[in-house]
C-alpha cells in the first residue's frame, strides 16, 4: 500500500478482489485498522469469474 494525498476530502470506494471470502474479509479487517470504514457484510462473484469482490467505503 502507498500513501495517497488528495486536495479535498471526499468519498472513496476500495474494491477488494480475492480468491475466497476468508481472504477478502482478512484484507478488509486489516484496512479497518488504518481508518474508519463501512465494512462489507458479504462478497460477490460474477458468473465465470474466479474471484470474489467486496467494496469498502472508508
Secondary structure as the mmCIF struct_conf table of DSSP 4:
data_model
#
loop_
_struct_conf.conf_type_id
_struct_conf.id
_struct_conf.beg_label_comp_id
_struct_conf.beg_label_asym_id
_struct_conf.beg_label_seq_id
_struct_conf.end_label_comp_id
_struct_conf.end_label_asym_id
_struct_conf.end_label_seq_id
BEND BEND1 UNK A 7 UNK A 8
STRN STRN1 UNK A 13 UNK A 18
BEND BEND2 UNK A 19 UNK A 20
HELX_RH_AL_P HELX_RH_AL_P1 UNK A 21 UNK A 32
TURN_TY1_P TURN_TY1_P1 UNK A 33 UNK A 34
BEND BEND3 UNK A 35 UNK A 35
STRN STRN2 UNK A 38 UNK A 38
BEND BEND4 UNK A 41 UNK A 41
STRN STRN3 UNK A 44 UNK A 44
TURN_TY1_P TURN_TY1_P2 UNK A 47 UNK A 48
STRN STRN4 UNK A 52 UNK A 57
#
